[in-house]
Amino acid sequence: MSDLDPDRPWLDALKWDAQGMIPAIAQDAVSGRVLMFAFMNRESLQATVDSGTAVYWSRSRQRLWRKGEESGHAQRVRSIRTDCDGDVLLLSIDQQDGISCHTGRESCFFHQLQGDVWVAVDPVLKSPRDIYGK
C-alpha cells in the first residue's frame, strides 16, 4: 500500500520538508549509477517537468539551479519516480558529456572508504578549470 493519495494534485501528494524541500537522487538511465544528490522545491520540480531537464534548488545560492547552466553538463530527464512514502525523488537521467560532478568526475560519489580513510577512486574526466574557467 502506498502513502501517495492519487486524488491529490501530483505536487501536493509529495511530502515536502519544513523548508519546502524534497531530496532528489539523479541516476544514470543506462548504467544505473547514482550520479548526484540535490534538493528540489515545488518550483524546481515543476520546472524540471516543464523543461525535461533537471532543475534543482541551490541551498547555497538560494535560487533555482539549472543543472549545467555553468558547466554545460545538463541532465535530460527520462523519468521521475518517488518512493512509497512520497518523500524522496529518483530522476532517471541522461548526463550530458558523462560528467555530473563539479570536480569533473562522472559521479559526485567518488570517495570510497578504504579502512579508515576516504579515497578518491574515480578519475577526473575534465579539469574543473576547463569546465568553469576558474
CNS distance restraints for C-alpha pairs under 8 A (distance, minus, plus):
assign (resid   2 and name CA) (resid  84 and name CA) 5.32 0.50 0.50
assign (resid   2 and name CA) (resid  85 and name CA) 6.81 0.50 0.50
assign (resid   3 and name CA) (resid  84 and name CA) 6.23 0.50 0.50
assign (resid   3 and name CA) (resid  85 and name CA) 5.33 0.50 0.50
assign (resid   3 and name CA) (resid  86 and name CA) 6.98 0.50 0.50
assign (resid   4 and name CA) (resid  13 and name CA) 5.77 0.50 0.50
assign (resid   4 and name CA) (resid  14 and name CA) 7.18 0.50 0.50
assign (resid   4 and name CA) (resid  84 and name CA) 7.21 0.50 0.50
assign (resid   4 and name CA) (resid  85 and name CA) 6.76 0.50 0.50
assign (resid   4 and name CA) (resid  86 and name CA) 6.20 0.50 0.50
assign (resid   5 and name CA) (resid  13 and name CA) 5.92 0.50 0.50
assign (resid   6 and name CA) (resid  10 and name CA) 7.74 0.50 0.50
assign (resid   6 and name CA) (resid  13 and name CA) 7.49 0.50 0.50
assign (resid   8 and name CA) (resid  12 and name CA) 6.16 0.50 0.50
assign (resid   8 and name CA) (resid  13 and name CA) 5.60 0.50 0.50
assign (resid   9 and name CA) (resid  13 and name CA) 6.19 0.50 0.50
assign (resid  10 and name CA) (resid  14 and name CA) 7.03 0.50 0.50
assign (resid  11 and name CA) (resid  42 and name CA) 6.92 0.50 0.50
assign (resid  13 and name CA) (resid  86 and name CA) 7.16 0.50 0.50
assign (resid  14 and name CA) (resid  86 and name CA) 4.83 0.50 0.50
assign (resid  14 and name CA) (resid  87 and name CA) 6.11 0.50 0.50
assign (resid  15 and name CA) (resid  22 and name CA) 7.28 0.50 0.50
assign (resid  15 and name CA) (resid  85 and name CA) 7.64 0.50 0.50
assign (resid  15 and name CA) (resid  86 and name CA) 5.57 0.50 0.50
assign (resid  15 and name CA) (resid  87 and name CA) 4.82 0.50 0.50
assign (resid  16 and name CA) (resid  20 and name CA) 5.07 0.50 0.50
assign (resid  16 and name CA) (resid  21 and name CA) 5.27 0.50 0.50
assign (resid  16 and name CA) (resid  22 and name CA) 5.36 0.50 0.50
assign (resid  16 and name CA) (resid  41 and name CA) 7.89 0.50 0.50
assign (resid  16 and name CA) (resid  87 and name CA) 6.64 0.50 0.50
assign (resid  17 and name CA) (resid  21 and name CA) 5.27 0.50 0.50
assign (resid  17 and name CA) (resid  22 and name CA) 6.35 0.50 0.50
assign (resid  20 and name CA) (resid  41 and name CA) 5.80 0.50 0.50
assign (resid  20 and name CA) (resid  42 and name CA) 7.38 0.50 0.50
assign (resid  21 and name CA) (resid  39 and name CA) 6.10 0.50 0.50
assign (resid  21 and name CA) (resid  40 and name CA) 5.50 0.50 0.50
assign (resid  21 and name CA) (resid  41 and name CA) 4.66 0.50 0.50
assign (resid  21 and name CA) (resid  42 and name CA) 7.57 0.50 0.50
assign (resid  22 and name CA) (resid  39 and name CA) 5.61 0.50 0.50
assign (resid  22 and name CA) (resid  40 and name CA) 5.41 0.50 0.50
assign (resid  22 and name CA) (resid  41 and name CA) 6.34 0.50 0.50
assign (resid  22 and name CA) (resid  87 and name CA) 6.23 0.50 0.50
assign (resid  22 and name CA) (resid  88 and name CA) 5.98 0.50 0.50
assign (resid  22 and name CA) (resid  89 and name CA) 7.19 0.50 0.50
assign (resid  23 and name CA) (resid  37 and name CA) 7.23 0.50 0.50
assign (resid  23 and name CA) (resid  38 and name CA) 6.07 0.50 0.50
assign (resid  23 and name CA) (resid  39 and name CA) 4.63 0.50 0.50
assign (resid  23 and name CA) (resid  40 and name CA) 6.43 0.50 0.50
assign (resid  23 and name CA) (resid  87 and name CA) 7.31 0.50 0.50
assign (resid  23 and name CA) (resid  88 and name CA) 5.12 0.50 0.50
assign (resid  23 and name CA) (resid  89 and name CA) 6.16 0.50 0.50
assign (resid  24 and name CA) (resid  37 and name CA) 5.75 0.50 0.50
assign (resid  24 and name CA) (resid  38 and name CA) 5.32 0.50 0.50
assign (resid  24 and name CA) (resid  39 and name CA) 5.44 0.50 0.50
assign (resid  24 and name CA) (resid  40 and name CA) 6.49 0.50 0.50
assign (resid  24 and name CA) (resid  88 and name CA) 5.99 0.50 0.50
assign (resid  24 and name CA) (resid  89 and name CA) 4.55 0.50 0.50
assign (resid  24 and name CA) (resid  90 and name CA) 5.78 0.50 0.50
assign (resid  24 and name CA) (resid  91 and name CA) 7.05 0.50 0.50
assign (resid  25 and name CA) (resid  34 and name CA) 7.11 0.50 0.50
assign (resid  25 and name CA) (resid  35 and name CA) 7.66 0.50 0.50
assign (resid  25 and name CA) (resid  36 and name CA) 5.99 0.50 0.50
assign (resid  25 and name CA) (resid  37 and name CA) 4.60 0.50 0.50
assign (resid  25 and name CA) (resid  38 and name CA) 6.58 0.50 0.50
assign (resid  25 and name CA) (resid  88 and name CA) 7.85 0.50 0.50
assign (resid  25 and name CA) (resid  89 and name CA) 6.17 0.50 0.50
assign (resid  25 and name CA) (resid  90 and name CA) 4.87 0.50 0.50
assign (resid  25 and name CA) (resid  91 and name CA) 6.04 0.50 0.50
assign (resid  26 and name CA) (resid  34 and name CA) 6.08 0.50 0.50
assign (resid  26 and name CA) (resid  35 and name CA) 5.58 0.50 0.50
assign (resid  26 and name CA) (resid  36 and name CA) 5.30 0.50 0.50
assign (resid  26 and name CA) (resid  37 and name CA) 6.23 0.50 0.50
assign (resid  26 and name CA) (resid  90 and name CA) 6.10 0.50 0.50
assign (resid  26 and name CA) (resid  91 and name CA) 4.82 0.50 0.50
assign (resid  26 and name CA) (resid  92 and name CA) 6.19 0.50 0.50
assign (resid  26 and name CA) (resid  93 and name CA) 6.54 0.50 0.50
assign (resid  27 and name CA) (resid  32 and name CA) 5.77 0.50 0.50
assign (resid  27 and name CA) (resid  33 and name CA) 5.57 0.50 0.50
assign (resid  27 and name CA) (resid  34 and name CA) 4.35 0.50 0.50
assign (resid  27 and name CA) (resid  35 and name CA) 5.43 0.50 0.50
assign (resid  27 and name CA) (resid  36 and name CA) 7.30 0.50 0.50
assign (resid  27 and name CA) (resid  90 and name CA) 7.09 0.50 0.50
assign (resid  27 and name CA) (resid  91 and name CA) 6.03 0.50 0.50
assign (resid  27 and name CA) (resid  92 and name CA) 5.09 0.50 0.50
assign (resid  27 and name CA) (resid  93 and name CA) 6.01 0.50 0.50
assign (resid  28 and name CA) (resid  32 and name CA) 4.98 0.50 0.50
assign (resid  28 and name CA) (resid  33 and name CA) 5.37 0.50 0.50
assign (resid  28 and name CA) (resid  34 and name CA) 6.41 0.50 0.50
assign (resid  28 and name CA) (resid  35 and name CA) 6.59 0.50 0.50
assign (resid  28 and name CA) (resid  92 and name CA) 5.90 0.50 0.50
assign (resid  28 and name CA) (resid  93 and name CA) 5.22 0.50 0.50
assign (resid  28 and name CA) (resid  94 and name CA) 6.03 0.50 0.50
assign (resid  28 and name CA) (resid  95 and name CA) 6.86 0.50 0.50
assign (resid  29 and name CA) (resid  78 and name CA) 7.35 0.50 0.50
assign (resid  29 and name CA) (resid  92 and name CA) 4.90 0.50 0.50
assign (resid  29 and name CA) (resid  93 and name CA) 5.11 0.50 0.50
assign (resid  29 and name CA) (resid  94 and name CA) 5.96 0.50 0.50
assign (resid  30 and name CA) (resid  94 and name CA) 7.78 0.50 0.50
assign (resid  33 and name CA) (resid 107 and name CA) 7.97 0.50 0.50
assign (resid  34 and name CA) (resid 107 and name CA) 6.95 0.50 0.50
assign (resid  34 and name CA) (resid 109 and name CA) 7.48 0.50 0.50
assign (resid  35 and name CA) (resid 100 and name CA) 6.25 0.50 0.50
assign (resid  35 and name CA) (resid 101 and name CA) 7.66 0.50 0.50
assign (resid  35 and name CA) (resid 106 and name CA) 6.85 0.50 0.50
assign (resid  35 and name CA) (resid 107 and name CA) 4.19 0.50 0.50
assign (resid  35 and name CA) (resid 108 and name CA) 5.79 0.50 0.50
assign (resid  35 and name CA) (resid 109 and name CA) 6.70 0.50 0.50
assign (resid  36 and name CA) (resid 100 and name CA) 6.97 0.50 0.50
assign (resid  36 and name CA) (resid 101 and name CA) 7.31 0.50 0.50
assign (resid  36 and name CA) (resid 107 and name CA) 6.20 0.50 0.50
assign (resid  36 and name CA) (resid 108 and name CA) 5.28 0.50 0.50
assign (resid  36 and name CA) (resid 109 and name CA) 6.94 0.50 0.50
assign (resid  37 and name CA) (resid 108 and name CA) 7.99 0.50 0.50
assign (resid  38 and name CA) (resid  56 and name CA) 6.65 0.50 0.50
assign (resid  38 and name CA) (resid  57 and name CA) 7.53 0.50 0.50
assign (resid  39 and name CA) (resid  56 and name CA) 5.97 0.50 0.50
assign (resid  39 and name CA) (resid  57 and name CA) 5.66 0.50 0.50
assign (resid  39 and name CA) (resid  58 and name CA) 7.39 0.50 0.50
assign (resid  39 and name CA) (resid  59 and name CA) 7.95 0.50 0.50
assign (resid  40 and name CA) (resid  44 and name CA) 5.61 0.50 0.50
assign (resid  40 and name CA) (resid  45 and name CA) 6.00 0.50 0.50
assign (resid  40 and name CA) (resid  55 and name CA) 7.62 0.50 0.50
assign (resid  40 and name CA) (resid  56 and name CA) 4.89 0.50 0.50
assign (resid  40 and name CA) (resid  57 and name CA) 5.00 0.50 0.50
assign (resid  41 and name CA) (resid  45 and name CA) 6.16 0.50 0.50
assign (resid  41 and name CA) (resid  56 and name CA) 7.45 0.50 0.50
assign (resid  41 and name CA) (resid  57 and name CA) 6.25 0.50 0.50
assign (resid  42 and name CA) (resid  46 and name CA) 6.08 0.50 0.50
assign (resid  43 and name CA) (resid  47 and name CA) 6.08 0.50 0.50
assign (resid  44 and name CA) (resid  48 and name CA) 6.06 0.50 0.50
assign (resid  44 and name CA) (resid  55 and name CA) 5.22 0.50 0.50
assign (resid  44 and name CA) (resid  56 and name CA) 5.35 0.50 0.50
assign (resid  44 and name CA) (resid  57 and name CA) 6.22 0.50 0.50
assign (resid  44 and name CA) (resid  64 and name CA) 6.33 0.50 0.50
assign (resid  45 and name CA) (resid  49 and name CA) 6.29 0.50 0.50
assign (resid  45 and name CA) (resid  55 and name CA) 6.76 0.50 0.50
assign (resid  45 and name CA) (resid  56 and name CA) 7.26 0.50 0.50
assign (resid  46 and name CA) (resid  50 and name CA) 6.08 0.50 0.50
assign (resid  47 and name CA) (resid  51 and name CA) 5.91 0.50 0.50
assign (resid  47 and name CA) (resid  55 and name CA) 6.39 0.50 0.50
assign (resid  48 and name CA) (resid  52 and name CA) 5.48 0.50 0.50
assign (resid  48 and name CA) (resid  53 and name CA) 5.37 0.50 0.50
assign (resid  48 and name CA) (resid  54 and name CA) 5.04 0.50 0.50
assign (resid  48 and name CA) (resid  55 and name CA) 5.20 0.50 0.50
assign (resid  48 and name CA) (resid  77 and name CA) 7.80 0.50 0.50
assign (resid  49 and name CA) (resid  53 and name CA) 7.54 0.50 0.50
assign (resid  52 and name CA) (resid  76 and name CA) 5.98 0.50 0.50
assign (resid  52 and name CA) (resid  77 and name CA) 5.45 0.50 0.50
assign (resid  52 and name CA) (resid  78 and name CA) 7.71 0.50 0.50
assign (resid  53 and name CA) (resid  66 and name CA) 7.88 0.50 0.50
assign (resid  53 and name CA) (resid  67 and name CA) 7.81 0.50 0.50
assign (resid  53 and name CA) (resid  74 and name CA) 6.99 0.50 0.50
assign (resid  53 and name CA) (resid  75 and name CA) 5.45 0.50 0.50
assign (resid  53 and name CA) (resid  76 and name CA) 4.48 0.50 0.50
assign (resid  53 and name CA) (resid  77 and name CA) 5.32 0.50 0.50
assign (resid  54 and name CA) (resid  66 and name CA) 6.35 0.50 0.50
assign (resid  54 and name CA) (resid  67 and name CA) 5.85 0.50 0.50
assign (resid  54 and name CA) (resid  74 and name CA) 7.25 0.50 0.50
assign (resid  54 and name CA) (resid  75 and name CA) 5.45 0.50 0.50
assign (resid  54 and name CA) (resid  76 and name CA) 6.50 0.50 0.50
assign (resid  54 and name CA) (resid  77 and name CA) 6.28 0.50 0.50
assign (resid  55 and name CA) (resid  64 and name CA) 6.71 0.50 0.50
assign (resid  55 and name CA) (resid  65 and name CA) 5.62 0.50 0.50
assign (resid  55 and name CA) (resid  66 and name CA) 4.37 0.50 0.50
assign (resid  55 and name CA) (resid  67 and name CA) 5.84 0.50 0.50
assign (resid  56 and name CA) (resid  64 and name CA) 5.89 0.50 0.50
assign (resid  56 and name CA) (resid  65 and name CA) 5.06 0.50 0.50
assign (resid  56 and name CA) (resid  66 and name CA) 6.28 0.50 0.50
assign (resid  56 and name CA) (resid  67 and name CA) 7.07 0.50 0.50
assign (resid  57 and name CA) (resid  62 and name CA) 7.13 0.50 0.50
assign (resid  57 and name CA) (resid  63 and name CA) 5.93 0.50 0.50
assign (resid  57 and name CA) (resid  64 and name CA) 4.69 0.50 0.50
assign (resid  57 and name CA) (resid  65 and name CA) 5.57 0.50 0.50
assign (resid  58 and name CA) (resid  62 and name CA) 5.46 0.50 0.50
assign (resid  58 and name CA) (resid  63 and name CA) 5.50 0.50 0.50
assign (resid  58 and name CA) (resid  64 and name CA) 5.96 0.50 0.50
assign (resid  58 and name CA) (resid  65 and name CA) 5.62 0.50 0.50
assign (resid  59 and name CA) (resid  63 and name CA) 7.19 0.50 0.50
assign (resid  65 and name CA) (resid  69 and name CA) 7.48 0.50 0.50
assign (resid  66 and name CA) (resid  74 and name CA) 7.72 0.50 0.50
assign (resid  67 and name CA) (resid  73 and name CA) 6.84 0.50 0.50
assign (resid  67 and name CA) (resid  74 and name CA) 5.14 0.50 0.50
assign (resid  67 and name CA) (resid  75 and name CA) 6.46 0.50 0.50
assign (resid  68 and name CA) (resid  72 and name CA) 4.29 0.50 0.50
assign (resid  68 and name CA) (resid  73 and name CA) 4.20 0.50 0.50
assign (resid  68 and name CA) (resid  74 and name CA) 4.06 0.50 0.50
assign (resid  68 and name CA) (resid  75 and name CA) 7.30 0.50 0.50
assign (resid  69 and name CA) (resid  73 and name CA) 7.66 0.50 0.50
assign (resid  69 and name CA) (resid  74 and name CA) 7.22 0.50 0.50
assign (resid  70 and name CA) (resid 132 and name CA) 6.73 0.50 0.50
assign (resid  71 and name CA) (resid 102 and name CA) 7.87 0.50 0.50
assign (resid  71 and name CA) (resid 131 and name CA) 5.49 0.50 0.50
assign (resid  71 and name CA) (resid 132 and name CA) 5.94 0.50 0.50
assign (resid  72 and name CA) (resid  96 and name CA) 7.67 0.50 0.50
assign (resid  72 and name CA) (resid 131 and name CA) 7.94 0.50 0.50
assign (resid  73 and name CA) (resid  95 and name CA) 6.77 0.50 0.50
assign (resid  73 and name CA) (resid  96 and name CA) 4.92 0.50 0.50
assign (resid  73 and name CA) (resid  97 and name CA) 6.23 0.50 0.50
assign (resid  73 and name CA) (resid  98 and name CA) 7.74 0.50 0.50
assign (resid  73 and name CA) (resid  99 and name CA) 6.32 0.50 0.50
assign (resid  73 and name CA) (resid 100 and name CA) 6.52 0.50 0.50
assign (resid  74 and name CA) (resid  95 and name CA) 6.32 0.50 0.50
assign (resid  74 and name CA) (resid  96 and name CA) 5.38 0.50 0.50
assign (resid  75 and name CA) (resid  93 and name CA) 5.86 0.50 0.50
assign (resid  75 and name CA) (resid  94 and name CA) 5.61 0.50 0.50
assign (resid  75 and name CA) (resid  95 and name CA) 4.73 0.50 0.50
assign (resid  75 and name CA) (resid  96 and name CA) 6.05 0.50 0.50
assign (resid  76 and name CA) (resid  93 and name CA) 5.42 0.50 0.50
assign (resid  76 and name CA) (resid  94 and name CA) 5.08 0.50 0.50
assign (resid  76 and name CA) (resid  95 and name CA) 6.60 0.50 0.50
assign (resid  76 and name CA) (resid  96 and name CA) 7.69 0.50 0.50
assign (resid  77 and name CA) (resid  91 and name CA) 6.54 0.50 0.50
assign (resid  77 and name CA) (resid  92 and name CA) 5.98 0.50 0.50
assign (resid  77 and name CA) (resid  93 and name CA) 4.47 0.50 0.50
assign (resid  77 and name CA) (resid  94 and name CA) 6.48 0.50 0.50
assign (resid  78 and name CA) (resid  91 and name CA) 7.47 0.50 0.50
assign (resid  78 and name CA) (resid  92 and name CA) 5.47 0.50 0.50
assign (resid  78 and name CA) (resid  93 and name CA) 5.45 0.50 0.50
assign (resid  78 and name CA) (resid  94 and name CA) 7.21 0.50 0.50
assign (resid  79 and name CA) (resid  91 and name CA) 5.90 0.50 0.50
assign (resid  79 and name CA) (resid  92 and name CA) 5.21 0.50 0.50
assign (resid  79 and name CA) (resid  93 and name CA) 7.25 0.50 0.50
assign (resid  80 and name CA) (resid  89 and name CA) 6.81 0.50 0.50
assign (resid  80 and name CA) (resid  90 and name CA) 5.76 0.50 0.50
assign (resid  80 and name CA) (resid  91 and name CA) 4.65 0.50 0.50
assign (resid  80 and name CA) (resid  92 and name CA) 6.38 0.50 0.50
assign (resid  81 and name CA) (resid  89 and name CA) 5.69 0.50 0.50
assign (resid  81 and name CA) (resid  90 and name CA) 5.10 0.50 0.50
assign (resid  81 and name CA) (resid  91 and name CA) 6.48 0.50 0.50
assign (resid  82 and name CA) (resid  86 and name CA) 5.40 0.50 0.50
assign (resid  82 and name CA) (resid  87 and name CA) 7.00 0.50 0.50
assign (resid  82 and name CA) (resid  88 and name CA) 5.58 0.50 0.50
assign (resid  82 and name CA) (resid  89 and name CA) 4.50 0.50 0.50
assign (resid  82 and name CA) (resid  90 and name CA) 6.00 0.50 0.50
assign (resid  83 and name CA) (resid  87 and name CA) 6.66 0.50 0.50
assign (resid  83 and name CA) (resid  88 and name CA) 5.86 0.50 0.50
assign (resid  83 and name CA) (resid  89 and name CA) 6.79 0.50 0.50
assign (resid  83 and name CA) (resid  90 and name CA) 7.94 0.50 0.50
assign (resid  95 and name CA) (resid  99 and name CA) 6.68 0.50 0.50
assign (resid  95 and name CA) (resid 100 and name CA) 6.67 0.50 0.50
assign (resid  98 and name CA) (resid 106 and name CA) 5.60 0.50 0.50
assign (resid  99 and name CA) (resid 104 and name CA) 6.04 0.50 0.50
assign (resid  99 and name CA) (resid 105 and name CA) 5.46 0.50 0.50
assign (resid  99 and name CA) (resid 106 and name CA) 4.28 0.50 0.50
assign (resid  99 and name CA) (resid 107 and name CA) 6.87 0.50 0.50
assign (resid  99 and name CA) (resid 125 and name CA) 7.36 0.50 0.50
assign (resid 100 and name CA) (resid 104 and name CA) 7.38 0.50 0.50
assign (resid 100 and name CA) (resid 105 and name CA) 6.63 0.50 0.50
assign (resid 100 and name CA) (resid 106 and name CA) 5.42 0.50 0.50
assign (resid 100 and name CA) (resid 107 and name CA) 5.58 0.50 0.50
assign (resid 100 and name CA) (resid 108 and name CA) 6.86 0.50 0.50
assign (resid 101 and name CA) (resid 105 and name CA) 5.31 0.50 0.50
assign (resid 101 and name CA) (resid 106 and name CA) 6.25 0.50 0.50
assign (resid 101 and name CA) (resid 107 and name CA) 5.51 0.50 0.50
assign (resid 101 and name CA) (resid 108 and name CA) 4.90 0.50 0.50
assign (resid 102 and name CA) (resid 108 and name CA) 7.86 0.50 0.50
assign (resid 102 and name CA) (resid 128 and name CA) 6.60 0.50 0.50
assign (resid 103 and name CA) (resid 108 and name CA) 7.88 0.50 0.50
assign (resid 103 and name CA) (resid 124 and name CA) 6.98 0.50 0.50
assign (resid 103 and name CA) (resid 127 and name CA) 7.20 0.50 0.50
assign (resid 103 and name CA) (resid 128 and name CA) 5.67 0.50 0.50
assign (resid 104 and name CA) (resid 124 and name CA) 5.22 0.50 0.50
assign (resid 104 and name CA) (resid 125 and name CA) 5.52 0.50 0.50
assign (resid 104 and name CA) (resid 126 and name CA) 4.86 0.50 0.50
assign (resid 104 and name CA) (resid 127 and name CA) 5.66 0.50 0.50
assign (resid 104 and name CA) (resid 128 and name CA) 5.57 0.50 0.50
assign (resid 104 and name CA) (resid 131 and name CA) 7.56 0.50 0.50
assign (resid 105 and name CA) (resid 110 and name CA) 7.70 0.50 0.50
assign (resid 105 and name CA) (resid 122 and name CA) 6.94 0.50 0.50
assign (resid 105 and name CA) (resid 123 and name CA) 6.34 0.50 0.50
assign (resid 105 and name CA) (resid 124 and name CA) 4.78 0.50 0.50
assign (resid 105 and name CA) (resid 125 and name CA) 5.45 0.50 0.50
assign (resid 105 and name CA) (resid 126 and name CA) 7.16 0.50 0.50
assign (resid 106 and name CA) (resid 122 and name CA) 7.87 0.50 0.50
assign (resid 106 and name CA) (resid 124 and name CA) 7.87 0.50 0.50
assign (resid 106 and name CA) (resid 125 and name CA) 7.22 0.50 0.50
assign (resid 110 and name CA) (resid 120 and name CA) 5.58 0.50 0.50
assign (resid 110 and name CA) (resid 121 and name CA) 5.78 0.50 0.50
assign (resid 110 and name CA) (resid 122 and name CA) 5.37 0.50 0.50
assign (resid 111 and name CA) (resid 118 and name CA) 5.71 0.50 0.50
assign (resid 111 and name CA) (resid 119 and name CA) 5.18 0.50 0.50
assign (resid 111 and name CA) (resid 120 and name CA) 4.42 0.50 0.50
assign (resid 111 and name CA) (resid 121 and name CA) 6.04 0.50 0.50
assign (resid 111 and name CA) (resid 122 and name CA) 7.72 0.50 0.50
assign (resid 112 and name CA) (resid 118 and name CA) 5.40 0.50 0.50
assign (resid 112 and name CA) (resid 119 and name CA) 5.27 0.50 0.50
assign (resid 112 and name CA) (resid 120 and name CA) 6.40 0.50 0.50
assign (resid 112 and name CA) (resid 121 and name CA) 6.48 0.50 0.50
assign (resid 113 and name CA) (resid 117 and name CA) 5.67 0.50 0.50
assign (resid 113 and name CA) (resid 118 and name CA) 4.53 0.50 0.50
assign (resid 113 and name CA) (resid 119 and name CA) 6.30 0.50 0.50
assign (resid 114 and name CA) (resid 118 and name CA) 6.14 0.50 0.50
assign (resid 114 and name CA) (resid 119 and name CA) 6.64 0.50 0.50
assign (resid 126 and name CA) (resid 130 and name CA) 6.79 0.50 0.50
assign (resid 126 and name CA) (resid 131 and name CA) 7.02 0.50 0.50
assign (resid 127 and name CA) (resid 131 and name CA) 6.42 0.50 0.50
assign (resid 128 and name CA) (resid 132 and name CA) 5.83 0.50 0.50
assign (resid 128 and name CA) (resid 133 and name CA) 7.43 0.50 0.50
assign (resid 128 and name CA) (resid 134 and name CA) 7.58 0.50 0.50
assign (resid 129 and name CA) (resid 133 and name CA) 4.74 0.50 0.50
assign (resid 129 and name CA) (resid 134 and name CA) 5.09 0.50 0.50
assign (resid 130 and name CA) (resid 134 and name CA) 7.83 0.50 0.50
